[in-house]
């Protein structure tokens, strides 16, 4: 399992299990710093030809729900780190 950290002044992020998958609720509080990075994350998963690995739902301009397949969890966390939505990742 991975443990990660993020700046709660810039992003609100919750994670829970959704059946066999994972569900993330992300609210971009600092849109100037993180909204473009979030779009890069979304584009990465939308353009990889595996349409069910991460499914993005927009709730508003800055609030998103993402369903991530169990086998894509680590990749999703690493890409959130790559796009600077989270600040630290470590194995637990």
SVG drawing of the C-alpha trace seen along z (x, -y; Angstrom):
<svg xmlns="http://www.w3.org/2000/svg" viewBox="-21 -31 30 37">
<polyline fill="none" stroke="black" stroke-width="0.4" points="0.0,0.0 1.1,-3.5 1.0,-6.5 1.0,-10.0 0.8,-13.5 -0.6,-16.7 -1.0,-20.3 -4.5,-20.7 -4.4,-24.4 -4.1,-23.7 -6.0,-20.4 -8.7,-18.5 -8.3,-14.8 -10.2,-11.8 -9.8,-8.2 -12.1,-5.2 -12.7,-1.7 -15.5,-1.4 -16.0,2.3 -12.8,3.7 -11.8,0.2 -10.7,-3.0 -12.6,-6.3 -10.9,-9.6 -12.6,-12.9 -10.4,-15.8 -11.2,-19.5 -8.6,-21.9 -8.5,-24.7 -5.5,-26.5 -6.6,-26.5 -3.8,-28.6 -1.2,-26.2 -3.0,-22.8 -5.8,-22.9 -3.6,-22.6 -1.6,-19.8 -4.9,-18.0 -5.9,-18.3 -2.5,-16.8 -3.2,-13.8 -6.7,-13.4 -5.3,-13.6 -2.6,-11.0 -5.2,-8.4 -7.8,-9.4 -5.2,-9.1 -3.7,-5.7 -6.3,-3.6 -7.4,-1.7 -10.6,-3.5 -11.5,-1.9 -8.2,-2.3 -9.3,-5.7 -12.7,-7.3 -12.9,-11.0 -16.2,-12.8 -16.3,-16.6 -18.6,-17.8 -17.7,-21.5 -14.9,-23.6 -12.6,-22.4 -14.1,-19.3 -13.7,-15.8 -14.5,-12.2 -12.2,-9.6 -12.7,-5.8 -9.4,-4.0 -9.2,-0.3 -7.4,1.7 -4.5,2.7 -4.0,-1.0 -3.8,-2.3 0.0,-2.6 0.2,-4.2 -2.5,-6.7 -0.7,-7.7 2.7,-8.0 1.2,-10.2 -0.5,-12.4 3.0,-12.9 4.5,-13.5 2.0,-16.2 2.6,-17.7 -0.9,-17.2 0.6,-15.3 3.9,-16.2 5.2,-12.9 4.8,-9.1 6.1,-6.2 5.5,-2.5 3.8,-1.7"/>
</svg>
